[in-house]
Amino acid sequence: MEATKEWLEKWEKVKNKLQPNSNLLDYFTLKEIAGKEIDVMDIGPCSIPTGEFLVADPLVYLVSKYEKEYFQKIPTGEFRTEVCVVKATDGDCDRYAAVRLKFNDNEVSYFEEAMKGTEDLENINEGDFFGFNVDAGLACICDKKLHELYCEFDKKWCDENPDGNTYDDYFADLFKKSYEDNPKYQRDGGDWINWTIPGTDYHLPMFQSGFGDGAYPVYLAYDKDGNVCQLIVELIDIELAYSDIDDEEEE
């Protein structure tokens, strides 16, 4: 997506306010944050053939061919999909706090929020974010090429199954199989799949979105030379979410 010159000029002035509130690198290096034990799991490759990408709810928003990519680009290739998991405690299930694609081992110098180039940049405050919307409890990182193929798959499937439901009648069995094959950090209905788009070799992982429906920010990490090092989807601000819970329990 091409952002206009006017929009880019506004963005340059406010982008430093659109920073993650937490050190997201800690999510993939520490064993505990805010008193919660965390772990990192690999859910397989994510295919990025063009470097143009979006992050979206695969059941609600990704199925629209009009859903646009971010204006920033990322490296092309196949990258491990790493998930930071807040381990289950106190009757709660395992929660996915962040998902990362790591493109290289360069030292991270700064972050930018992934943007589409159409956001309203007036009245931006420190710690604000735009994010992507989730309405079906799932998210995925998707290359432009895979987005096109996914929309074609969805249209074909719906045409062939006019009374069907894509999740109930197609994806649900795949999520259940994922749990059976990899039960660690999943509920019995399944919390992630590494889906290969039928008729292709492209991998499109789908994963639970933290606490469920809502809006979630996506950040790109850059090195000192302006090269993209990592893409991180923040699903839970661990410090904020669990410190509040602990404070309430102490009162």
C-alpha positions in Angstrom: 0.0 0.0 0.0 1.4 3.3 -1.0 1.1 6.1 1.6 0.7 9.7 0.4 3.5 12.2 0.9 1.3 14.2 3.1 0.4 11.2 5.3 4.1 10.2 5.6 5.1 13.7 6.7 2.5 13.5 9.5 3.6 10.0 10.4 7.2 11.1 10.8 6.2 13.6 13.4 4.1 11.2 15.5 5.6 7.7 15.0 7.8 7.9 18.1 4.6 8.1 20.1 3.4 4.9 18.7 5.9 2.7 20.5 5.3 -0.5 22.4 4.7 0.1 26.1 6.7 -3.1 27.0 10.1 -4.4 25.9 8.7 -7.0 23.5 12.1 -8.6 23.1 11.8 -9.7 26.8 8.8 -11.8 25.7 11.1 -14.1 23.7 14.1 -14.1 26.1 12.9 -14.1 29.7 11.2 -16.9 31.6 9.0 -14.8 33.8 7.2 -11.4 33.5 4.9 -9.8 36.1 5.1 -13.0 38.1 3.8 -15.1 35.3 5.9 -17.9 33.8 6.3 -17.6 30.1 7.7 -19.8 27.3 8.3 -19.7 23.6 7.0 -22.3 21.1 7.6 -22.7 17.4 4.5 -23.3 15.4 6.2 -23.8 12.1 7.1 -21.7 9.0 5.3 -18.6 7.8 5.7 -17.9 4.1 6.5 -14.4 3.0 7.1 -14.5 -0.8 6.6 -10.8 -1.6 7.5 -8.9 1.6 4.2 -7.0 1.5 2.1 -8.2 4.4 -0.8 -7.7 6.8 -1.9 -9.1 10.1 -5.6 -10.0 10.4 -8.3 -12.1 11.8 -8.4 -14.9 9.2 -12.1 -15.7 9.5 -13.5 -12.2 9.5 -11.2 -9.8 7.8 -8.6 -11.8 5.8 -11.4 -13.2 3.6 -11.9 -9.7 2.1 -9.8 -9.0 -1.0 -10.1 -5.3 0.0 -8.2 -5.7 3.3 -5.0 -3.8 2.6 -1.4 -4.5 3.4 0.8 -2.3 5.6 2.9 0.2 3.7 6.2 -1.1 5.3 7.9 -4.1 3.8 9.6 -7.1 5.4 12.2 -9.6 4.1 11.0 -12.4 1.9 11.4 -16.1 2.7 10.2 -18.8 5.1 10.5 -17.8 8.8 9.8 -19.6 12.0 6.6 -18.5 13.7 7.5 -18.0 17.4 4.7 -17.7 20.0 5.3 -16.3 23.5 3.0 -18.2 25.9 1.8 -17.1 29.3 1.6 -20.5 31.0 -1.8 -21.5 32.5 -2.3 -20.6 36.2 -5.2 -20.0 38.6 -7.7 -21.8 36.5 -6.9 -19.8 33.3 -5.7 -21.5 30.1 -2.4 -20.8 28.4 -2.5 -17.4 26.7 -0.6 -16.3 23.6 1.0 -13.0 24.5 3.0 -12.3 21.3 3.9 -13.8 18.0 7.2 -13.1 16.2 8.9 -13.6 12.9 12.6 -13.1 13.3 14.3 -12.2 10.0 17.9 -11.9 11.3 20.0 -11.7 14.4 20.8 -7.9 14.1 20.6 -5.9 17.3 17.3 -4.0 17.5 17.7 -0.3 17.6 14.1 0.9 17.4 10.4 -0.1 16.7 7.7 1.2 14.4 4.1 0.3 14.5 3.0 -1.4 11.3 0.7 1.1 9.4 -1.4 1.0 6.3 -0.9 4.7 5.4 -4.6 5.7 5.9 -4.7 6.1 9.6 -5.9 9.4 11.2 -2.8 10.8 12.8 -4.4 13.7 14.6 -4.2 13.9 18.4 -1.8 11.0 18.9 -0.6 10.5 22.5 2.3 8.5 23.9 1.5 4.8 24.1 -1.4 4.9 21.5 -1.7 2.3 18.8 -4.0 1.5 15.9 -3.7 -2.2 15.6 -5.8 -4.8 13.7 -9.3 -6.0 14.8 -10.1 -9.5 15.9 -13.7 -10.7 16.0 -13.3 -14.5 15.8 -10.6 -15.0 18.4 -7.9 -15.7 15.8 -5.0 -13.9 14.0 -2.4 -14.5 11.4 0.5 -12.9 9.7 -0.1 -13.0 5.9 1.9 -12.1 2.9 0.1 -10.3 0.0 0.4 -13.3 -2.3 -1.1 -15.6 0.4 -3.9 -13.1 1.0 -4.9 -13.4 -2.7 -4.7 -17.2 -2.6 -6.7 -17.3 0.6 -9.5 -15.2 -0.8 -9.6 -17.5 -3.8 -9.7 -20.5 -1.5 -12.5 -19.0 0.6 -14.7 -18.1 -2.4 -14.3 -21.5 -4.0 -15.0 -23.3 -0.7 -18.1 -21.1 0.0 -19.4 -21.6 -3.6 -19.0 -25.4 -3.2 -20.6 -25.4 0.3 -23.3 -22.7 0.2 -24.8 -23.9 3.5 -21.5 -24.4 5.2 -19.5 -22.5 7.8 -15.8 -22.2 7.0 -14.7 -22.6 10.6 -17.2 -25.3 11.7 -17.0 -27.3 8.6 -13.4 -26.9 7.6 -10.9 -25.3 10.0 -12.3 -26.8 13.2 -11.1 -30.2 12.3 -7.6 -28.8 11.5 -7.4 -27.1 14.9 -8.6 -30.2 16.7 -5.9 -32.2 14.8 -3.3 -29.7 15.8 -4.2 -30.2 19.5 -4.0 -34.0 19.1 -0.6 -33.8 17.5 0.8 -30.9 19.6 -1.3 -30.7 22.9 1.3 -28.5 24.7 -0.1 -24.9 25.2 -3.4 -25.7 23.5 -6.9 -26.3 24.6 -8.6 -29.4 23.3 -10.3 -27.5 20.5 -6.9 -26.3 19.2 -5.3 -22.9 19.5 -3.1 -22.8 16.5 -2.6 -24.4 13.1 0.1 -24.2 10.5 -2.1 -24.3 7.4 -0.8 -25.0 3.9 -3.0 -23.3 1.4 -4.5 -26.1 -0.7 -2.7 -26.5 -4.1 0.4 -24.5 -2.9 3.4 -24.9 -0.7 2.7 -21.7 1.2 2.3 -21.8 5.0 -0.2 -19.6 6.8 -0.1 -20.1 10.5 -3.2 -19.1 12.5 -3.2 -18.6 16.3 -5.4 -17.6 19.2 -5.5 -13.9 19.9 -4.5 -13.5 23.6 -7.7 -12.7 25.5 -9.9 -13.0 22.4 -11.6 -10.3 20.4 -10.2 -6.8 20.4 -7.6 -4.6 18.6 -3.9 -5.6 18.7 -0.8 -3.7 17.6 1.8 -5.0 15.2 5.4 -3.7 15.5 8.5 -3.9 13.3 11.9 -3.9 14.9 14.8 -2.2 13.0 18.5 -2.2 13.4 20.6 1.0 13.5 20.9 1.0 9.7 17.1 0.8 9.2 16.9 -2.8 8.3 13.9 -4.8 9.5 15.0 -7.4 12.1 11.7 -8.7 13.5 7.9 -8.5 13.2 6.1 -8.8 16.6 2.3 -9.0 17.1 1.5 -8.0 20.6 -1.6 -9.8 21.9 -1.2 -9.2 25.6 0.7 -6.5 27.5 1.8 -8.9 30.1 3.0 -6.4 32.7 -0.2 -4.4 32.4 -2.6 -7.3 32.2 -1.2 -9.4 35.0 0.1 -6.7 37.4 -3.5 -5.4 37.5 -4.8 -8.9 38.3 -2.3 -9.4 41.1 -3.0 -6.0 42.6 -6.8 -6.7 42.7 -6.1 -10.1 44.4 -4.0 -8.4 47.1 -6.7 -5.9 47.9 
